[in-house]
Amino acid sequence: MPDYTVHLKNLRHATVLGINPPVQDFAFFDFWAKPLGLLYLLQALRERGNRVFLLDCVQEAKEKDLSWGRIRPRRRKIEKPFRYREIPRNYYHFGLSEEEYMEALKKHPRPDLICLTSGMTYWYPGVAWCISLTRQIFPDTPILLGGIYPRLCPEHAASLGADLVQTLSCSLQGNYPAMDLYDSIGYAVSRSTLGCPMRCEYCASRILDPEFHLREISLTEEEIRHQREVTPVEDVAFYDDALLAAKERHFYPLCERLRSVFPGLRYHTPNGLHVRQIDAPCARVLFDTNFQTLRLSLESVDPQVQRSGSSKVALEEYRTAVAALRQAGFSRDQIETYVLIGLPEQSVESVLHTLEFIRNQGGKAKTAQFSPIPGTSSFEKAAERVPEIRREPLLHNNSVFAPYFGKYLTPSELQQIKDRAKAP
């Protein structure tokens, strides 16, 4: 596949518009979600003498402020795609309306290049929506489509009508994300590591970032410092997939620096921490550095499911981790634990057992439904049962795959699991 990074590196004195599309789905939750790759790219282009702008269809449709700087975007019910026609749930457009989007485009200087990002593979209807409407305002401006979706589904992404499709990891990155392109949002985003040393069968991390790298601590510090200079910041969300890897030589020194340079900032880990790394000293570092919301990765107590997750968690290690976190001062509500639902080899009984185990250890369960991700071995297992997932990314949707397409559990069983997870 072509790599357009070289073309972007040669771009000078151009006007570039970055676009984060709306989300069209049954549900959408803002876990400090920002298009980090696009923001790094826009900063790199700016450092090369280009004028850059950003149109974030989700952020600009803010309806309500939530805790820690997160938002709830406006939503409106829309017609479901044909492939979802039998699913008895409402389908929504989260973000700017067509009229609002067109007006926002008209306010921007005419761009020489439009960089359109994308998230989940099954969110491509929002990408197609953007391409179609953008053509009406800027018919002659080339559109470069990048992000997670074209990297996982390159052939499908190429059919949406963008002029260029970036299917490889773009190595052009600025020294920090261009968060100043937003109005004040109250938080910063950062990654202190890239990739993940684990090779879980259901995860896309190794596909999107094949190698695991530790970033220089000074780069993370400068990244947060810059964002604080351009907008008021009280919170920082780390997007790392393996924040605690190499904790003694990387994470602990990073935290020591954060406490020294940015006293009072609050930190969050939406992607999940590897439980095996959390002992009493680690828990104390997390607490003393002012981490406020923790997500732990347990996934399941089922041995077969644990093996598919690189055997990264043993039950005794989870007990140790939660006990250490509680002893350090974290409350139960601050210790949310991801539990996977709907894996091909998973039983409902094992999920319920996992929920009970977490509750008994003093943790709080947070369900995460399985999405078949192209390129993973779990995707291949799912494709044996539902071959159409190779052609139609809508079927990857974690909200509906397991109960309606894979039929690994019934809708009523799924609701039972969700209700049990929410029980006090």
C-alpha positions in Angstrom: 0.0 0.0 0.0 1.3 3.5 -0.7 2.7 5.5 2.2 1.8 9.2 1.8 4.1 10.3 4.7 6.8 11.4 2.2 4.2 13.7 0.5 3.2 15.2 3.8 6.9 15.8 4.7 7.3 17.8 1.5 4.2 19.9 2.1 5.1 23.6 2.7 3.2 26.8 3.0 -0.2 25.0 2.6 -3.5 25.3 4.4 -4.5 22.0 6.0 -7.8 21.2 7.6 -8.0 18.2 9.9 -11.4 16.7 10.5 -12.6 14.3 13.2 -15.9 12.8 12.0 -19.1 12.3 13.9 -19.8 8.8 15.4 -22.8 6.9 14.1 -23.5 4.0 16.4 -25.9 2.6 19.0 -23.9 4.1 21.8 -20.9 6.4 22.3 -19.0 7.3 25.5 -16.3 10.0 25.8 -13.3 8.5 27.6 -11.2 11.6 26.9 -11.4 10.6 23.3 -9.4 12.8 21.0 -7.9 12.0 17.6 -4.3 11.9 18.9 -2.7 10.7 15.6 -4.3 13.5 13.7 -3.3 16.1 16.3 0.4 14.9 16.1 0.2 15.1 12.3 -1.3 18.6 12.3 1.4 19.8 14.7 4.1 18.3 12.5 2.7 20.0 9.4 2.6 23.3 11.3 6.2 23.0 12.3 7.0 22.7 8.6 5.4 26.1 7.8 1.9 25.1 7.0 -1.3 26.7 8.4 -3.4 24.1 10.2 -7.0 24.0 11.4 -9.2 21.5 13.1 -12.9 20.6 12.9 -13.8 18.0 15.5 -17.4 17.1 14.9 -17.8 15.4 18.3 -16.2 18.0 20.5 -17.9 20.9 18.8 -21.3 19.2 19.4 -20.8 19.3 23.2 -24.1 19.0 25.1 -22.9 18.6 28.6 -19.7 18.6 30.7 -19.0 15.4 32.6 -16.4 14.6 35.2 -12.7 15.2 34.7 -13.1 17.3 31.6 -15.0 14.7 29.5 -18.1 15.7 27.6 -21.4 14.3 26.3 -22.0 15.2 22.7 -25.4 15.9 21.2 -27.1 12.9 19.6 -30.0 12.4 17.3 -31.7 9.2 16.2 -31.1 8.3 12.6 -32.1 5.4 10.3 -30.1 2.2 11.0 -27.9 0.8 8.2 -29.5 -2.1 6.3 -27.3 -4.6 8.1 -28.6 -3.5 11.4 -32.3 -3.6 10.4 -33.2 -6.5 12.6 -31.5 -5.2 15.8 -34.1 -3.8 18.2 -32.1 -0.8 19.3 -32.0 2.9 18.4 -29.1 4.1 16.2 -27.7 7.6 16.7 -25.6 10.3 15.1 -23.2 11.7 17.7 -21.9 15.1 16.7 -22.6 18.1 14.5 -25.7 18.0 12.3 -25.4 18.3 8.6 -26.3 22.0 8.7 -23.8 22.7 11.5 -21.1 20.8 9.7 -21.6 22.7 6.4 -21.6 26.0 8.2 -18.5 25.1 10.0 -16.7 24.2 6.8 -17.7 27.5 5.1 -16.0 29.4 8.0 -12.7 27.8 7.3 -10.1 29.2 4.8 -10.1 27.1 1.6 -7.7 24.2 2.4 -5.1 22.8 0.1 -5.4 19.4 1.8 -8.0 17.9 4.1 -6.8 15.2 6.6 -9.8 13.1 7.7 -9.2 10.7 10.6 -11.2 7.7 11.6 -11.7 5.5 14.7 -13.5 2.2 15.0 -13.9 0.2 11.8 -17.7 0.1 12.3 -17.8 3.9 12.5 -17.1 4.3 8.8 -20.7 5.6 8.1 -19.6 8.9 9.8 -16.5 9.0 7.6 -18.6 8.5 4.5 -20.9 11.3 5.7 -18.0 13.7 6.1 -16.5 12.9 2.7 -19.8 13.4 0.9 -20.6 16.7 2.6 -17.1 18.0 2.4 -17.1 17.5 -1.4 -20.0 19.9 -1.7 -18.0 22.8 -0.1 -14.5 21.9 -1.3 -15.0 19.8 -4.4 -11.4 20.3 -5.7 -9.5 19.8 -2.4 -7.8 16.4 -2.0 -9.0 14.4 1.0 -6.5 12.1 2.8 -8.2 9.5 4.9 -6.1 8.0 7.8 -6.6 6.6 11.2 -7.5 3.1 12.6 -10.2 2.2 10.1 -8.2 2.3 6.9 -5.2 0.6 8.5 -7.4 -2.4 9.5 -9.8 -2.4 6.5 -7.7 -0.8 3.7 -9.8 -2.1 0.8 -13.1 -1.1 2.3 -11.7 2.3 3.2 -10.5 2.9 -0.3 -14.2 2.5 -1.5 -15.5 5.5 0.4 -14.2 8.1 -2.1 -11.2 9.8 -0.4 -8.4 10.8 -2.8 -5.7 9.3 -0.7 -5.9 6.5 1.9 -3.1 6.2 4.5 -3.0 2.5 5.3 0.4 2.5 7.1 1.5 4.1 10.3 2.3 7.7 9.6 5.7 8.5 11.0 5.3 12.2 10.6 4.6 13.5 14.2 5.1 16.8 15.9 6.7 17.1 19.3 3.3 17.3 20.9 -0.4 17.1 19.8 -1.9 20.3 18.5 -4.4 20.6 21.4 -4.4 24.4 21.0 -6.6 23.9 18.0 -9.4 23.3 20.4 -11.1 25.8 22.6 -10.3 25.2 26.3 -11.2 21.6 27.1 -9.6 21.4 30.5 -7.3 18.4 30.0 -4.2 17.2 28.2 -3.5 13.9 26.4 -0.3 12.0 26.2 1.4 8.7 25.6 4.6 7.8 27.5 4.9 4.5 25.6 4.0 3.3 22.1 2.7 -0.2 21.4 2.4 -3.1 23.9 4.8 -6.0 24.7 1.7 -8.3 25.0 0.3 -10.2 22.1 -3.4 -10.7 23.1 -5.4 -12.6 20.5 -8.3 -10.0 20.5 -6.3 -6.8 20.5 -5.2 -4.5 17.7 -2.3 -2.9 19.5 0.4 -5.1 17.9 -1.1 -4.4 14.5 -1.2 -0.6 14.9 2.1 -0.4 16.7 4.1 -3.6 16.0 7.0 -2.6 18.3 6.9 -1.5 21.9 8.8 1.7 22.6 9.5 3.8 25.7 9.3 7.6 24.9 11.9 9.8 26.5 10.5 11.2 29.8 11.5 14.7 28.8 9.2 14.4 25.7 6.2 13.5 27.8 7.0 16.3 30.2 7.3 18.8 27.3 4.1 17.5 25.8 2.1 18.2 28.9 3.9 21.5 29.6 3.0 22.7 26.1 -0.6 21.8 26.5 -0.8 23.6 29.8 0.7 26.7 28.2 -2.0 26.9 25.5 -5.1 26.0 27.5 -6.0 25.6 31.2 -5.3 21.9 32.2 -6.4 20.1 35.4 -6.3 16.5 34.1 -4.1 14.4 31.9 -5.3 11.2 30.1 -2.6 8.7 29.2 -3.5 6.8 26.1 -0.8 4.1 26.7 -1.6 0.4 26.1 1.2 -0.6 28.5 1.8 2.3 30.8 3.4 0.2 33.6 5.7 -1.8 31.4 9.3 -1.3 32.5 7.9 0.5 35.5 11.2 0.7 37.5 13.2 2.3 34.8 10.5 4.3 33.1 7.1 4.7 34.8 8.5 5.5 38.3 11.0 8.1 37.1 8.2 9.6 34.9 5.9 9.9 38.0 8.7 11.4 40.0 9.1 14.0 37.3 5.3 14.7 37.1 5.0 15.2 40.8 7.9 17.6 40.8 7.0 19.7 37.7 3.2 19.5 37.7 2.0 19.3 41.3 -1.8 19.2 41.5 -2.5 17.7 38.1 -4.9 14.7 38.1 -4.1 11.6 35.9 -6.3 9.0 34.2 -5.7 5.6 32.5 -8.7 4.8 30.2 -6.9 2.0 28.3 -6.3 -0.3 31.2 -3.3 -1.2 33.4 -1.6 -4.6 33.4 -2.5 -6.0 36.8 0.6 -8.1 37.0 2.7 -4.9 37.4 0.7 -3.5 40.4 2.2 -4.3 43.8 2.4 -2.2 46.9 5.2 0.1 45.7 3.5 0.7 42.4 0.1 1.4 44.0 1.8 4.0 46.2 3.4 5.7 43.2 0.0 5.8 41.5 -1.7 7.3 44.5 1.1 9.8 45.3 1.2 11.0 41.7 -2.5 11.8 41.9 -3.9 9.2 39.5 -7.7 9.5 39.9 -9.4 7.0 37.6 -7.8 3.6 37.1 -8.8 0.9 34.6 -7.4 -2.5 35.3 -7.2 -5.3 32.7 -8.5 -8.6 34.0 -10.8 -9.7 31.1 -11.8 -13.1 32.7 -11.1 -15.7 35.3 -11.6 -18.4 32.7 -8.2 -20.0 32.0 -8.9 -20.4 28.3 -9.8 -16.7 27.9 -6.8 -15.8 30.0 -4.5 -17.7 27.6 -6.0 -15.7 24.7 -5.0 -12.6 26.6 -1.3 -13.5 26.8 -1.9 -15.0 30.3 -1.1 -11.5 31.6 -3.2 -11.9 34.7 -3.4 -14.6 37.3 -6.1 -14.4 39.9 -3.7 -14.1 42.8 -2.1 -11.2 41.0 -5.4 -9.4 40.7 -6.1 -9.9 44.5 -2.6 -8.5 45.2 -3.2 -5.5 42.9 -6.6 -4.5 44.3 -5.5 -5.0 47.9 -2.4 -2.8 47.3 -4.5 -0.1 45.6 -7.0 0.0 48.4 -4.2 0.0 51.0 -2.6 2.9 49.1 -5.8 4.9 49.4 -7.9 4.3 46.3 -11.6 3.7 46.7 -13.6 0.9 45.0 -15.1 3.4 42.6 -11.6 4.4 41.4 -10.6 0.8 40.6 -12.7 -0.2 37.6 -11.8 -3.5 36.0 -12.4 -4.4 32.4 -14.3 -7.6 31.8 -14.6 -8.9 28.3 -18.0 -10.2 27.1 -18.8 -12.2 24.0 -15.5 -13.8 23.1 -15.9 -16.9 20.8 -14.7 -19.4 23.5 -16.4 -17.7 26.5 -19.3 -18.9 28.5 -21.9 -16.7 30.2 -21.2 -18.6 33.5 -17.5 -17.6 33.3 -18.4 -13.9 32.8 -20.7 -14.0 35.9 -18.0 -15.8 37.9 -15.5 -13.0 36.9 -17.9 -10.3 38.0 -18.4 -12.0 41.3 -14.6 -12.5 41.8 -14.0 -8.8 41.1 -16.7 -7.7 43.6 -15.3 -10.1 46.3 -11.8 -8.6 45.9 -13.0 -5.0 46.3 -12.9 -4.0 42.7 -15.6 -2.6 40.4 -16.4 -4.3 37.1 -16.6 -2.4 33.8 -17.9 -4.6 30.9 -16.2 -4.4 27.5 -17.9 -6.2 24.7 -15.8 -8.2 22.2 -15.3 -6.7 18.7 -13.7 -8.9 16.0 -10.7 -6.9 14.9 -9.2 -7.7 11.5 -5.7 -9.1 11.7 -6.2 -10.8 15.1 -6.6 -14.5 15.7 -9.9 -13.9 17.5 -11.2 -12.3 14.3 -10.3 -15.5 12.4 -12.2 -17.6 14.9 -15.2 -15.3 14.6 -15.0 -15.3 10.8 -15.4 -19.0 10.8 -18.8 -18.5 12.3 -19.7 -15.2 10.5 -17.8 -15.0 7.2 -19.4 -11.7 6.3 -17.3 -9.9 8.8 -14.4 -10.0 6.3 -16.5 -7.8 3.9 -18.6 -5.6 6.2 -17.0 -3.7 9.0 -20.5 -2.8 10.5 -20.5 -6.4 11.8 -17.4 -5.6 13.9 -19.6 -3.5 16.2 -18.9 -4.5 19.8 -22.5 -3.5 20.9 -24.2 -6.1 18.7 -21.7 -8.6 17.3 -21.8 -11.3 20.1 -25.6 -11.3 20.7 -26.9 -10.7 17.1 -24.3 -11.9 14.6 -21.9 -14.3 16.4 -24.8 -15.4 18.7 -22.3 -16.3 21.4 -24.8 -15.2 24.0 -28.4 -14.0 23.8 -29.5 -10.4 24.2 -31.2 -11.3 27.5 -27.9 -12.9 28.8 -26.0 -9.8 27.8 -28.4 -7.7 29.7 -28.1 -10.0 32.7 -24.4 -9.6 32.7 -24.6 -5.8 32.4 -27.1 -5.6 35.3 -24.9 -7.8 37.5 -21.9 -5.6 36.7 -23.7 -2.5 37.8 -25.1 -4.0 41.0 -23.6 -2.4 44.2 
